Amino acid sequence: METVFTADARMTSYWWERSPPETSVLDELPATADVLVVGSGYTGLHAAIVLARGGRKVLVCDAGQVGFGCSTRNGGQISTSVKPSFDSLAKAHGEAVARRIFEDGRRSLSWTEDFIRSEGIDCDFRVVGRFHVAHNSKSFETLAASIRNQPKGLEVPAHVVPRAEQRSELGSDIYHGGIILEKHASLDPGRYHAGLVRLARQAGAEIASSCKVTAITRSGDGFSVETVRGRVAARNVVLATNGYTGPLSQWHRRRIIPIGSYIVATEELPEALVDKLIPRDRVVSDTRRVLYYFRASPDRRRILFGGRVSMGETDPRKSGPLLHQEMLRLFPQLSGYRVTHSWMGYVGYTFDTLAHTGEQDGIHYAMGYCGSGVGMAGYLGMRVGQTILGKAEGRTGYGETSFPSRSYYFGKPWFLAPAVHVYRLRDRLGI
Ligand SMILES: Cc1cc2nc3c(=O)[nH]c(=O)nc-3n(C[C@H](O)[C@H](O)[C@H](O)COP(=O)(O)OP(=O)(O)OC[C@H]3O[C@@H](n4cnc5c(N)ncnc54)[C@H](O)[C@@H]3O)c2cc1C
């Protein structure tokens, strides 16, 4: 069988080519820290930056390399990150809380842009707009109505693109039109992460890779933190482990559903072809429950195409050909072009499809971005840092609802494969 992979294809993140993972190990782990942050992704690093700038002695520990998790593996699409509709949130939590959650969602997007620009992080950040496309005509009507009926005072700049005009946005006819969310943006996630590592260190934070935290126990008015490289006494602890949350905190593990998201990068394409496929450099996502998302690479020489192509978790060697096949269904013009990178990462879903932040048994946390954390993870990480510094602005709408779990859920999503099966069926039938 002909392979879709180039001879030198890698089963690792495309972004690691330009920003290779940093594996340097701290010579010696400090015996004490004011704050120990578990996890060196966007959540952990943004918390670390605020805290170190606030005068705290900060140690960030990651079980893998610095940025091992999703923060160097994602698609680099930045949205407002709120999955539920305003009406459903208002029904569940009241209008005031719904409003706060929506406001924080919008703020996470503008704050991320301001932060990257003011700190001079060179990461190909661009406000390109999102083309959110409908996979059937009913979804198109729903999308168009969502733009007409935006909640008062929370409107975002957006417009509708009917199917007849879709070619101006996309070199494909398989979708049924869509909407443009004009403020959504793109970046190179690896370069963004590398910029955060630099800022955290400049502020005085120490970062230890290959330093898995194995236990956190109360000790006096702080914590004793056990790592594979020694024990650290810390006044405060931040849990920033999202989709990689393991048995370290069973309470959090029972609330986070780790779901693999899979993605490929094509080999270099003729520029004219990329201009045909994604002429306005938008980031694109579709309305399926089991959705696909894609974009051009920052140099506009490749297509990055992501989604979920298997019921259970699988290997990038297997997901690569399946994603390639889906990509060809969308863009037959890519026939003959192969894949140079196929990789995956675990996003952290929640039972209410909302991110959550707060304090549990004295441990501060932010997690559960449901696959949309490029803006929100950093924003909530920053807010957690402010909270520990005692600042009132650390409070967000995401700390105002309870963080739900389910009976019989202990951290292994046994229901995932049947759920994906049902969702895919509903996507196909348009129900
Ligand atoms: C393929 C893919 C595509 C995506 N595309 C997008 C996108 O386009 N837009 C978007 O908004 N979001 C996207 N996401 C999601 C986004 O990347 C995440 O929401 C975000 O990076 C979460 O950041 P984080 O810092 O909370 O977690 P992560 O970056 O996952 O970091 C968690 C870290 O915790 C560490 N850790 C866990 N347990 C321990 C322990 N016991 N001790 C020490 N360290 C530990 C892990 O090693 C890991 O490095 C995508 C994700 C994937 C996988």
The ligand as an ORCA input file, in Angstrom:
! r2SCAN-3c Opt
* xyz 0 1
  C      -3.260     18.477     18.398
  C      -3.811     19.610     19.247
  C      -4.322     20.725     18.623
  C      -4.835     21.778     19.396
  N      -5.235     22.904     18.740
  C      -5.654     23.969     19.447
  C      -5.972     25.177     18.779
  O      -5.791     25.317     17.560
  N      -6.457     26.199     19.520
  C      -6.614     26.099     20.872
  O      -7.068     27.066     21.502
  N      -6.259     24.984     21.542
  C      -5.767     23.919     20.870
  N      -5.367     22.795     21.537
  C      -5.462     22.779     23.018
  C      -4.370     23.621     23.685
  O      -3.109     23.283     23.153
  C      -4.392     23.378     25.204
  O      -5.673     23.732     25.691
  C      -3.367     24.191     25.981
  O      -2.080     24.078     25.412
  C      -3.347     23.742     27.447
  O      -2.225     24.296     28.095
  P      -1.841     23.817     29.546
  O      -0.625     24.573     29.946
  O      -2.997     23.918     30.457
  O      -1.531     22.256     29.416
  P      -0.355     21.487     28.666
  O       0.361     22.349     27.699
  O      -0.912     20.215     28.160
  O       0.683     21.197     29.847
  C       0.439     20.317     30.910
  C       1.787     19.837     31.414
  O       1.642     19.204     32.687
  C       2.702     18.280     32.791
  N       2.405     17.358     33.884
  C       1.336     16.542     34.059
  N       1.433     15.864     35.220
  C       2.579     16.235     35.804
  C       3.245     15.883     37.029
  N       2.731     14.974     37.866
  N       4.432     16.466     37.324
  C       4.980     17.376     36.481
  N       4.393     17.749     35.306
  C       3.224     17.190     34.966
  C       2.735     17.623     31.422
  O       3.971     16.972     31.172
  C       2.482     18.819     30.508
  O       3.672     19.371     29.970
  C      -4.854     21.711     20.815
  C      -4.324     20.575     21.433
  C      -3.794     19.536     20.664
  C      -3.225     18.327     21.340
*
